[in-house]
C-alpha cells in the first residue's frame, strides 16, 4: 500500500477521509495515515470486484460493453457480502 501524490490506494486522501467520516458519530474522531491507507486498499478491492462481476454479468447477457445496468445487478451481492456481522448481529462503528 503506497501513497502517491496525495492518493492512497488510487483514491484521494480527502475522498477516503470523507467516506470514513460519513459513519463517525463524533466529529472529533481522527484517522491516522495507516488507517486511511487500509481503507483505500479495501475500497480498491471493492471497486475491482464490482467491475469484474459487472463484466461477467455483461458476458452472461452476451454484451460487449459493461453498462450501469450490469453494475446495478451485481451491487446487491457485494453490499450483502460485505456487511460486517458478528454472530448474526451487526457491528456498530
N, C-alpha and C positions, 0 to 999 in steps of 0.2 A: 504494500500500500504506500503509494508515494503522493507527495504534494507538489504540484507544479503550477506556477502562475496563478496562485490563489485558488486552485482547483484541487479537490480531494476525490480520488476515485472517478474522475471525469465530471464531477459536479462542482459548481462554485461553492466555496465555503459558506457564503451567506445563504445560498439556497438550502443547504443541509441544515444550517442553523435555524432557518425559518421553519422548515418542516419539523424539526425537533420541538421547537417552541409551541407549535400548534397543540401539543399534548401535555405541556407543563402546566401545572396548577399554580405554581409560584413563579411570578415573573422575574424573580431574582435568581432563579436556577441558572447555573453556569455549566457550560460543556467544554471540557478540555479538548485539546487538539487530537489526542489519540481516539477519543470517543467520536469526534467528527469524522476522522478517517475510517473508523469501523463502520459507522452508519453509511458513509458514502460508498464503501465497498458493498454493503448489503443492498443498497439502492441499485448499484451497478448490476449485481447478480439478479435482482428482481426484474430490472428492465430487460436484461438479456434473456432471461427465461420467458418473459412476456412476449418478446419479439420472436423467439424460437417457437413458442406454442402457437402464436398467430400465424407464423409461416407454415407450420404443419396443418393448421386449420384451413389455410388457403389452398394448400396442396390437396387436402381431402375434398375440397369443393371444386377441384380442377381449375383453380385460378392461377394466373401467372404473377399476380401482384397482390400484396397484402394491403388491405384497406382497414379503416377503423372498425368496420363491421366484424372482421375476424378477431381483432383485438378485444372488442366488446364481448365476443362469445367466450374468450378464454380468461378474461379477467376475474370472473367469479370464482373460477377454480384456484387461481393464485391467491386471491384475497382469503378464501376459506382455508386454504392450505397454510397460510402464513399467520393466522391469528394466534397470538400467544395464549396458551392454556396450560393450566396445571390441574390435573385430576378433575377435569370437567368444569372447573370454574375459571373465569377469566382473571388474568393478572392485571392489576391496575398500575398505571405509571404515575 
